[in-house]
Amino acid sequence: MLLTIFKGPHSYTGDDVVEISCHGSVYIQQKIIELIVEQGARLAKPGEFTLRAFLNGKFDLSQAEAVADLIA
């Protein structure tokens, strides 16, 4: 497992963020998610990272809408 720390305000969202990368099966990935949620973490909602970036002044509205259009 590899943890990558992105310190705000230099991250995509402007917040402190930790990214978890791991090898293995879907079962192992699910177990890692379960363990960190049990410790108080929560899963991001769809579009949450772009919303946080917008709210933190990293994007303007047209850039946030462009990300949504690209995903859609």
C-alpha positions as CSV (number, residue, x, y, z in Angstrom):
1,M,0.0,0.0,0.0
2,L,1.2,3.5,-0.8
3,L,0.0,6.7,0.8
4,T,0.5,10.0,-1.0
5,I,0.0,13.2,1.0
6,F,-1.1,16.3,-0.9
7,K,-0.8,19.4,1.3
8,G,-3.2,22.3,0.8
9,P,-3.3,24.8,-0.7
10,H,-1.2,23.2,-3.4
11,S,-3.5,20.2,-3.9
12,Y,-6.2,19.8,-6.5
13,T,-8.9,20.8,-4.0
14,G,-6.9,23.2,-1.9
15,D,-7.3,21.0,1.1
16,D,-5.0,18.5,2.7
17,V,-5.7,15.1,1.0
18,V,-4.3,11.6,1.4
19,E,-4.5,9.2,-1.6
20,I,-4.3,5.5,-1.0
21,S,-2.9,3.2,-3.7
22,C,-2.7,-0.6,-3.4
23,H,-2.1,-3.8,-5.3
24,G,-4.4,-6.7,-5.1
25,S,-7.8,-7.8,-5.6
26,V,-11.1,-6.0,-5.2
27,Y,-11.5,-7.9,-1.9
28,I,-8.3,-6.3,-0.5
29,Q,-9.3,-2.9,-1.8
30,Q,-12.7,-3.2,-0.1
31,K,-11.1,-4.3,3.2
32,I,-8.8,-1.3,3.2
33,I,-11.8,1.0,2.6
34,E,-13.7,-0.7,5.4
35,L,-10.8,-0.3,7.8
36,I,-10.3,3.5,7.1
37,V,-14.1,4.1,7.3
38,E,-14.2,2.3,10.6
39,Q,-11.5,4.8,11.8
40,G,-13.7,7.8,10.8
41,A,-12.9,8.5,7.2
42,R,-15.8,8.8,4.7
43,L,-16.1,8.2,1.0
44,A,-16.1,11.3,-1.3
45,K,-19.4,12.1,-2.9
46,P,-19.6,12.3,-6.7
47,G,-18.1,15.6,-7.8
48,E,-16.9,16.5,-4.3
49,F,-13.3,17.1,-5.3
50,T,-14.2,19.6,-8.0
51,L,-16.8,21.3,-5.7
52,R,-14.1,21.7,-3.0
53,A,-11.7,23.0,-5.6
54,F,-14.3,25.6,-6.7
55,L,-15.2,26.6,-3.1
56,N,-11.5,27.0,-2.3
57,G,-10.9,29.3,-5.2
58,K,-8.8,26.8,-7.3
59,F,-11.4,26.8,-10.2
60,D,-13.8,29.4,-11.4
61,L,-17.3,28.3,-12.3
62,S,-16.6,27.8,-16.0
63,Q,-13.6,25.5,-15.2
64,A,-15.7,23.5,-12.7
65,E,-18.5,23.1,-15.3
66,A,-15.8,22.0,-17.9
67,V,-14.7,19.2,-15.6
68,A,-18.4,18.1,-15.1
69,D,-18.9,18.2,-18.9
70,L,-15.7,16.2,-19.5
71,I,-16.8,13.5,-17.0
72,A,-20.4,13.4,-18.4
